[in-house]
């Protein structure tokens, strides 16, 4: 199994870049020049259903504003990039903050006000998975987002 096949079977996102020389001929001046061509290919990550959030809470020094941070991981522990995470005020449709997970699967909301929120999570589609989160004064929350494996035999496009 090649490295790329192994990464694809694990469900990772891999950006593959390849540069090729491209020869360009100009007839009028009888000149030949070389240019560069960059080809980027993105392997699509296939994830199953989201698992229940795992949340740990830590008390902060008095006066420090609450924060919520976390990591998005696929079923084999590989970082998931570009997961959309929204915080919505409970009982409303008001989106308080939105962020995306980075290349390491990490995300963060800082300077939050204490209260009850819904954390809405989406990856690769318009559907959001919703979970309740109670933010308390002077507390930090670490959230782990994980997904089940893609069902065998189902096509992922």
JOUR-V166923 format. One record per backbone hydrogen bond with DSSP energy under -0.5 kcal/mol. CO is the residue of the C=O (numbers start at 1). NH is the residue of the N-H. If there is no record, write none. Layout:
co | nh
CO | NH
CO | NH
This chain:
co | nh
2 | 6
3 | 7
4 | 8
5 | 9
6 | 10
7 | 11
7 | 12
8 | 11
12 | 14
14 | 16
14 | 43
15 | 17
16 | 41
18 | 39
20 | 37
22 | 35
24 | 33
25 | 27
26 | 31
31 | 26
33 | 24
35 | 22
37 | 20
37 | 39
38 | 40
39 | 18
41 | 16
41 | 43
45 | 47
49 | 148
53 | 55
54 | 144
56 | 142
58 | 140
61 | 64
66 | 112
67 | 141
68 | 109
69 | 143
70 | 107
71 | 73
71 | 145
72 | 80
73 | 147
74 | 77
78 | 74
79 | 81
83 | 85
83 | 101
84 | 122
85 | 99
86 | 88
86 | 120
87 | 96
87 | 97
88 | 118
89 | 92
93 | 95
94 | 89
94 | 96
97 | 87
99 | 85
101 | 82
102 | 105
105 | 72
106 | 102
107 | 70
109 | 68
112 | 66
115 | 135
116 | 90
117 | 119
117 | 133
118 | 88
118 | 120
119 | 131
120 | 86
121 | 129
122 | 84
129 | 121
131 | 119
133 | 117
133 | 135
134 | 136
135 | 115
136 | 139
138 | 60
139 | 67
140 | 58
141 | 69
141 | 143
142 | 56
143 | 71
143 | 145
144 | 54
145 | 73
146 | 51
148 | 48
151 | 154
155 | 157
